[in-house]
Amino acid sequence: MTEPRQPSDPLEARQLHGDRQLLSTLVLITMVTAVVSSLGAPLVPAIAASYDVSLAAAQWALTATLLVGAVVTPILGRLGTGSARRPVILAGLGVVLAGAVLSALPLGYAALVSGRALQGVGLGLLPLALAVARDRFRGEDLTSAVALLSVSTVAGAGLGYPVTASVAEHLGLAGAYWFGALLVCCALVAAWRDIPALPGKAVERVDLPGALLLSAGMVAVLLAVSQGDRWGWDSAAVLGLGAAGAVGLLAWVWFTWRRASPLVDLRLAVRPGVAGPNAVALCAGIGMYGLLTLAVLVVQADGSAGFGLDRGISAAGLVLLPYAIFSVSGSRVARSVSRRFGPHVLLPIGCTVFASSLLFLLVWHGEVWQVLASMAIGGLGSGFTFSSLAVLIVPRVPAAETGSAMAFNQLLRYLGFSVGSALSVALLDVFGADELGLELSLAVLAGICLGAGVVVGLSGRGRSVHVEQPAP
């Protein structure tokens, strides 16, 4: 996959064709579900107008998807470790398809949000795709496949914004969701054809009490974070939810540490070589959604606050194209750097490049090309970072735990997305919704990314990184 291989006989040629077809299907699944999950953010104003609801209510078209994604990801990761993996992937895509259709039908605002919640199930499929790749590929092929799958979710989210905006502008709100349903249909057909079954492997039992504790804690925290700027950060609802969520998550940690077969193996999650990527997933997620949120704000603001380019929703979506394109380039650069200097430099470099995109936007945000350049740098850093997370984690966990380990990493990433989206708005409230407030907000987000890079860099300094090869 890194270089075209020349098969020596027909059997090897068929095997190589099958490998490439399977990888194409896995990429299609991860990218399509990322695109569909992004069908909420650019359409919030249109949803508010079409259903005659407030912007705060319309924002639930995004919040519901993220909440469900965070809840189901560790559950799907555990279910997908045995022979249920293929049925879980197919069922997950079926639920996403049903959600897209429900959102497209003229059944009212409640049906739209319910459909968007169902679409959140697709966010939990990446760990299963990585587990499929772990079983099928070896050596450099595995590294290449894992990096490509990891970055496809980032590229899909970046592509989802401009594609969604364009489709909605020409086909209306319902057309955007019908378009999403069509994409999911294609992914479902490909998955039915190519995802292999796992005969003879027992289905893992799901730790239901642990799942309930984690789900309750995550939902409470994400609700508090995502709604804090609307309900008020000092409101009883936000403070109560935040406290309840924190208590629930602490209870889950205590409960999980005592379980023989937990939903997420926390001892595995904090082992050397895995703890760093997990921490970076959270911090990079904060930086990524903070950058996207503030960049869109800069493009759409009318200049009355001292900044803004006064462009429409289509322009705001299109400026994210460089982010999607350069995220793929970032993953390829990361592989070259890893081969030359070793994998321990990947995350520090990725975090530094991503922080650079925030600092670039801090200094230069008065022209469209400057926002485009910031997005390109951000895409490079994002692709470099997110493609490296799975590459670093997958070889360091037992094959049977790949889905569960990556599900936990993905959960931290979603938490980072929610915090980044809300934190960017909260920082503007604190610093002031003017140009100085924008610059200070970008500086804080850049500091988070740089801090994560420094910490993970120092933790690996002077120590060689041992990478376990998957068993044949």
C-alpha positions in Angstrom: 0.0 0.0 0.0 2.9 2.3 0.5 4.4 1.1 -2.8 2.6 -0.9 -5.6 3.6 -4.5 -5.2 4.1 -6.8 -8.2 2.3 -10.1 -7.5 4.2 -13.2 -8.5 1.2 -15.4 -9.1 -2.6 -15.3 -9.6 -3.3 -16.2 -6.0 -1.1 -13.3 -4.7 -2.8 -11.0 -7.2 -6.2 -11.9 -5.9 -5.1 -11.4 -2.3 -3.6 -8.0 -3.1 -6.8 -7.0 -4.9 -8.8 -8.1 -1.9 -6.6 -6.2 0.5 -7.0 -3.0 -1.6 -10.7 -3.5 -1.9 -11.2 -4.0 1.8 -9.1 -0.9 2.7 -11.1 1.1 0.2 -14.3 0.0 1.9 -13.0 0.8 5.4 -11.9 4.3 4.2 -15.4 4.8 2.7 -17.1 3.8 5.9 -15.0 6.1 8.1 -15.1 9.1 5.7 -18.9 8.8 5.0 -19.8 8.6 8.7 -17.5 11.6 9.3 -19.2 13.6 6.5 -22.7 12.6 7.8 -21.8 13.5 11.4 -20.9 17.0 10.2 -24.3 17.6 8.6 -25.3 19.5 11.7 -22.9 22.4 12.2 -23.2 24.3 8.9 -27.0 23.8 8.8 -27.8 25.2 12.2 -29.1 28.6 10.9 -31.1 26.8 8.2 -32.6 24.4 10.8 -33.6 27.4 13.0 -35.3 29.1 10.1 -37.0 26.0 8.7 -38.4 24.8 12.0 -38.9 28.2 13.6 -36.8 27.4 16.6 -34.0 29.4 18.3 -30.3 28.9 17.3 -29.7 27.3 20.7 -32.4 24.7 20.0 -31.1 24.2 16.4 -27.6 23.5 17.8 -29.0 20.2 19.2 -28.7 18.9 15.6 -25.0 18.8 16.3 -25.0 18.2 20.1 -27.2 15.1 19.8 -24.9 13.5 17.3 -21.9 14.1 19.4 -23.5 12.9 22.6 -24.6 9.6 21.1 -21.2 9.2 19.4 -19.4 9.6 22.7 -21.8 7.1 24.5 -21.8 4.3 21.9 -18.1 4.4 20.9 -16.8 2.4 23.8 -19.7 0.0 23.7 -19.2 -0.7 20.0 -15.5 -1.0 20.5 -16.1 -3.8 23.0 -18.8 -5.5 20.9 -16.6 -5.5 17.9 -13.7 -7.5 19.5 -15.3 -10.9 18.7 -17.4 -12.5 16.0 -20.0 -9.8 16.3 -17.8 -7.2 14.6 -19.2 -7.6 11.1 -22.9 -7.6 12.3 -22.1 -4.6 14.5 -20.6 -2.6 11.6 -23.5 -3.4 9.3 -26.1 -2.7 12.0 -24.3 0.6 12.9 -24.4 1.7 9.3 -28.1 0.7 9.1 -28.8 2.9 12.1 -27.0 5.8 10.5 -29.0 5.3 7.3 -32.2 5.3 9.3 -31.2 8.5 11.1 -30.4 10.3 7.8 -33.7 9.3 6.3 -35.6 10.4 9.5 -33.8 13.8 9.4 -34.7 14.2 5.7 -38.4 13.5 6.1 -40.8 16.5 6.9 -41.8 15.1 10.3 -40.9 18.1 12.5 -38.0 19.3 14.6 -38.1 16.4 17.1 -37.8 13.9 14.3 -34.8 15.9 12.9 -32.9 15.8 16.2 -33.8 12.2 16.7 -32.4 11.4 13.3 -29.3 13.3 14.1 -28.9 11.3 17.3 -29.1 8.1 15.4 -26.4 9.3 13.0 -24.1 9.7 16.0 -23.7 5.9 16.0 -21.5 6.2 12.9 -18.9 8.0 15.1 -18.3 4.7 16.9 -17.3 2.7 13.8 -13.7 3.9 13.4 -12.3 1.6 16.2 -14.0 -1.3 14.5 -12.5 -0.4 11.1 -9.1 -0.2 12.8 -9.7 -3.6 14.3 -10.5 -5.1 10.9 -7.3 -3.6 9.5 -5.3 -5.0 12.4 -6.6 -8.5 11.6 -5.9 -8.2 7.8 -2.6 -6.3 7.4 0.9 -6.7 8.7 4.0 -4.6 9.0 4.2 -1.5 6.9 0.9 -2.3 5.3 -0.7 -2.1 8.7 0.9 1.2 9.5 -0.2 2.7 6.2 -3.8 1.4 6.6 -4.1 2.6 10.2 -2.8 6.1 9.3 -5.1 6.4 6.3 -8.2 5.3 8.3 -7.3 7.7 11.1 -6.9 10.7 8.9 -10.0 9.8 6.8 -12.2 10.9 9.7 -10.5 14.3 9.9 -10.7 14.8 6.1 -14.3 13.7 6.1 -15.2 16.2 8.8 -13.4 18.9 6.8 -15.1 17.9 3.6 -18.5 17.7 5.2 -18.7 21.4 5.9 -18.3 22.7 2.3 -20.2 19.7 0.8 -23.1 20.2 3.2 -23.2 23.9 2.6 -23.2 23.5 -1.2 -25.9 20.7 -1.2 -28.1 22.6 1.2 -27.8 25.8 -0.8 -29.0 24.0 -4.0 -31.3 21.2 -2.7 -32.5 22.6 0.6 -32.2 21.2 4.1 -33.9 17.9 3.3 -31.7 17.5 0.2 -28.6 17.6 2.4 -29.8 14.7 4.5 -31.0 12.7 1.5 -27.5 13.2 0.1 -26.1 11.8 3.4 -28.5 8.8 3.2 -27.2 8.1 -0.3 -23.6 8.1 0.9 -24.4 5.8 3.7 -26.2 3.4 1.3 -23.0 3.1 -0.7 -20.9 2.5 2.4 -23.4 -0.2 3.6 -23.4 -2.1 0.3 -19.6 -2.0 0.3 -19.4 -3.2 3.9 -21.8 -6.0 3.2 -19.6 -7.1 0.3 -16.1 -6.8 1.9 -16.1 -6.8 5.7 -15.0 -10.4 6.7 -16.7 -12.5 9.4 -14.7 -13.8 12.4 -15.8 -17.4 12.8 -14.7 -19.1 16.0 -14.0 -15.9 18.0 -16.2 -15.5 21.0 -18.3 -12.4 21.4 -17.0 -10.2 24.2 -19.4 -9.5 27.1 -20.2 -5.9 27.5 -19.7 -4.4 31.0 -23.2 -3.0 31.2 -22.9 -1.3 34.6 -19.6 0.3 33.5 -21.3 1.4 30.2 -24.1 3.0 32.1 -21.8 4.8 34.5 -19.6 6.0 31.7 -22.5 7.0 29.5 -24.2 9.0 32.3 -21.0 10.8 33.2 -20.1 11.6 29.6 -23.6 12.9 28.8 -23.6 15.1 31.9 -20.2 16.6 31.2 -20.8 17.1 27.4 -24.2 18.7 28.1 -22.6 21.1 30.6 -19.8 21.9 28.2 -21.9 22.2 25.0 -24.7 24.3 26.6 -22.7 26.4 29.0 -22.6 29.5 26.8 -26.4 29.3 26.3 -27.5 28.4 29.8 -24.8 30.4 31.6 -21.6 29.0 32.9 -22.6 29.8 36.5 -26.2 28.6 36.1 -27.4 25.8 38.4 -28.1 23.5 35.5 -24.5 23.7 34.1 -22.8 23.5 37.5 -25.1 20.6 38.6 -24.5 18.7 35.4 -20.8 19.3 35.5 -20.5 18.1 39.1 -22.7 15.1 38.5 -20.7 14.2 35.4 -17.4 14.5 37.3 -18.7 12.3 40.1 -20.1 9.8 37.6 -16.8 9.5 35.7 -14.8 9.2 38.9 -17.2 6.4 40.0 -16.7 4.8 36.6 -12.9 4.9 37.0 -13.1 3.3 40.5 -15.6 0.7 39.3 -13.6 -0.1 36.1 -10.3 -0.5 37.9 -11.8 -3.3 40.0 -13.4 -5.2 37.1 -11.8 -8.3 35.6 -13.4 -7.6 32.1 -14.1 -3.8 32.0 -15.6 -1.8 29.2 -12.3 0.0 28.8 -9.1 -1.4 30.2 -7.7 1.7 32.0 -4.5 -0.1 32.8 -3.9 -0.5 29.1 -4.9 3.1 28.5 -2.3 4.5 30.8 0.6 2.2 29.9 3.8 3.8 28.3 3.2 4.5 24.6 -0.5 4.7 25.0 -1.1 7.3 27.7 0.6 10.1 25.6 -1.5 9.5 22.5 -4.7 9.5 24.7 -3.8 12.8 26.3 -3.0 14.3 22.9 -6.3 13.1 21.5 -8.1 15.2 24.0 -5.9 18.3 23.6 -5.8 18.1 19.8 -9.5 17.7 19.7 -9.9 20.9 21.7 -7.6 22.7 19.3 -9.2 21.3 16.2 -12.8 22.3 16.9 -11.6 25.6 18.5 -9.8 26.4 15.2 -12.8 25.4 13.0 -15.2 27.3 15.2 -13.2 30.6 15.2 -12.3 30.4 11.6 -15.9 30.1 10.5 -16.7 33.0 12.9 -14.0 35.1 11.3 -15.4 34.4 7.8 -19.0 35.1 8.7 -18.6 38.0 11.1 -19.7 41.3 9.6 -16.8 43.4 11.0 -18.8 45.3 13.6 -16.8 43.7 16.4 -13.5 44.8 14.8 -12.9 41.6 12.8 -14.8 39.5 10.2 -15.0 39.1 6.4 -18.8 39.2 6.1 -19.1 36.1 3.9 -22.0 33.6 3.7 -22.4 30.0 4.8 -21.0 28.7 1.5 -17.8 30.7 1.8 -17.4 29.6 5.4 -17.7 26.0 4.3 -15.3 26.4 1.4 -12.5 27.8 3.5 -12.3 24.5 5.3 -11.4 22.6 2.1 -7.7 23.2 2.6 -8.1 21.7 6.0 -9.5 18.5 4.6 -6.9 18.3 1.7 -3.9 19.0 3.8 -4.9 16.6 6.5 -4.3 13.8 4.0 -0.9 15.3 3.2 -0.1 15.5 6.9 -0.6 11.8 7.3 1.8 11.1 4.5 4.4 13.5 5.9 4.1 11.8 9.3 4.9 8.4 7.8 8.1 9.8 6.2 9.1 11.5 9.4 8.5 8.3 11.4 10.7 6.2 9.1 13.5 8.7 9.3 13.5 9.9 12.9 11.4 7.4 14.8 7.7 7.5 15.9 8.5 9.3 19.2 8.7 12.7 17.3 5.3 12.4 15.6 3.0 13.9 18.3 5.3 16.8 19.4 5.7 17.9 15.8 2.0 17.5 15.0 0.9 19.5 18.1 3.5 22.2 17.2 2.3 22.5 13.6 -1.3 22.6 14.7 -0.6 25.3 17.3 1.2 27.3 14.5 -2.1 27.4 12.5 -3.9 29.0 15.5 -1.0 31.5 15.9 -1.1 32.3 12.2 -4.8 33.1 12.4 -4.1 35.1 15.5 -1.7 37.4 13.6 -3.4 37.3 10.1 -7.1 37.2 9.8 -8.1 40.2 7.7 -8.2 38.5 4.3 -9.8 35.3 2.9 -6.4 33.9 1.8 -5.1 34.3 5.3 -7.9 32.1 6.7 -7.2 29.6 3.9 -3.5 29.5 4.8 -4.4 29.0 8.4 -6.7 26.1 7.5 -4.0 24.5 5.4 -1.5 24.6 8.2 -4.2 23.3 10.6 -5.0 20.5 8.2 -1.3 19.6 8.0 -0.9 19.5 11.8 -4.3 17.7 12.3 -3.5 15.0 9.7 0.0 14.6 11.2 -1.4 14.3 14.7 -4.5 12.2 14.3 -3.0 9.8 11.8 -0.2 9.2 14.3 -2.4 8.4 17.3 -3.6 5.0 16.0 -0.2 4.2 14.5 1.3 4.6 17.9 -1.4 2.8 19.9 -2.3 -0.2 17.7 1.0 -2.0 17.9 1.2 -1.5 21.6 -2.0 -3.2 22.6 -3.1 -6.8 22.3 -4.9 -7.5 19.0 -8.0 -8.5 20.8 -8.1 -5.1 22.6 -7.6 -3.0 19.5 -11.2 -2.0 19.1 -11.6 -1.2 22.8 -8.3 0.8 23.1 -9.1 2.9 20.0 -12.7 3.4 21.2 -11.3 5.0 24.4 -9.0 7.2 22.3 -11.8 8.2 20.1 -14.0 9.0 23.1 -11.3 11.4 24.4 -11.2 13.0 20.9 -15.0 13.6 20.9 -14.7 15.0 24.4 -12.0 17.3 23.0 -14.3 18.3 20.1 -17.1 19.3 22.5 -14.8 21.2 24.8 -13.0 23.0 21.9 -16.3 24.1 20.3 -17.7 25.4 23.6 -14.4 26.7 24.9 -13.8 28.9 21.9 -17.2 30.6 22.5 -16.6 30.8 26.2 -13.2 32.4 25.8 -14.8 35.1 23.5 -17.3 35.8 26.3 -14.5 36.1 28.8 -12.0 38.1 26.7 -14.7 40.1 24.8 -16.2 39.5 21.4 -13.8 41.9 19.7 -10.5 41.5 17.8 -8.5 41.4 21.0 -10.8 38.7 22.4 -10.4 36.7 19.2 -6.6 36.9 19.4 -6.5 36.0 23.1 -8.8 33.0 22.5 -6.6 31.7 19.7 -3.6 32.2 22.0 -5.1 30.0 24.7 -6.0 27.3 22.3 -2.5 27.4 20.8 -1.1 27.1 24.3 -3.1 23.9 25.0 -1.7 22.3 21.8 1.8 23.4 22.5 1.6 22.2 26.1 0.4 18.8 25.0 3.3 18.6 22.5 5.9 19.5 25.1 4.5 17.0 27.7 4.4 14.1 25.3 7.8 15.0 23.9 9.5 15.1 27.3 7.8 11.9 28.4 9.4 10.1 25.4 12.8 11.9 25.5 15.8 9.7 25.8 13.9 6.5 25.6 13.6 4.3 22.6 10.1 3.3 21.6 9.5 -0.4 21.4 6.8 -1.3 18.9 5.3 -4.8 19.2 4.6 -6.4 15.9 1.2 -8.0 15.6 1.1 -11.7 15.7 0.9 -13.4 12.3 
